[in-house]
Amino acid sequence: MNDQHLLCMPTGAVTPALIAKLKSRRSHGRCTSESEVRMKLPTGVIAFPAAPDTEALVVGRSVYVWWSDSGFVCAPVQDVDAAELQRSDVGSQVQRAREALAQARRDRPARLAVELAHTVDVRLD
């Protein structure tokens, strides 16, 4: 997901509590111009100007906005959702592999007993 854009601090009806809330979760917004993302919140509309020297935003695009180490960033909803789906698919593959390994570990004593019994039978013949 490399279509992220750095944003400036929001303008509008902004309070320190709102900034803290925005930093704690991902929010949905829309690009209203090539240099601005807007969000409609219960407290009013806030706007995130794009950082200077940032590639132009796609007008009308639905984006997620979240806090990163470098500040607020946004990325297209479709890109973020696809990346999360891919991560969850990898996560489920890892979970299935872990379950198969755990089952193999549980089955190991029985396999060893069968092999040992076969070895003893071979020697007796």
Secondary structure, DSSP 4 states (H G I P E B T S, - for coil): ----EEBPPPEES--HHHHHHHHHS-EEEEEEETTEEEEEETTEEEEEEBPTTPPPP-TT-EEEEEEETTEEEEEEHHHHHHHHHHHHHHHHHHHHHHHHHHHHHHHHHHHHHHHHHHHHHHHH-
